[in-house]
């Protein structure tokens, strides 16, 4: 059991799914301090959900920015249409709960930095790379 309101966050995020031994869901609690962002603007290739547990945050998505408050629940679609960033522009801490499916490999695209992150399930093969440094399949086959 875990209480999303009182769980102590010692490492930047709380791995709720891991604490509850879920094999199908990725779920994290994030505490976002005043003036901080939860993550860079990004999208994934899986549907993702956000619940504002406490406080007020600003959601940046393809339609612009809007304020979300405690209890607001948002679904981010898979792909570029679900791009999002969570920012705390208030003077008080905020807490959010993010959840999605836990399939691997996991891929996130960061349009502002032209970067892609890939997590295949083992640390040795986890990478971030810039799109403009990628090679084509033909270049790989020539090697």
Secondary structure, DSSP 8 states (H G I E B T S, - for coil): ---TTT---SSSEEEHHHHTT-SSEEEEEEEE-TT-BSS-SBEESS-EEEEEEESEEEEEETTEEEEEETT-EEEE-SSGGG-EEEE--SSS-EEEEEEEE--SSEEEEEGGGTEEEEE-SSGGG-EEEEGGG---HHHHHH-
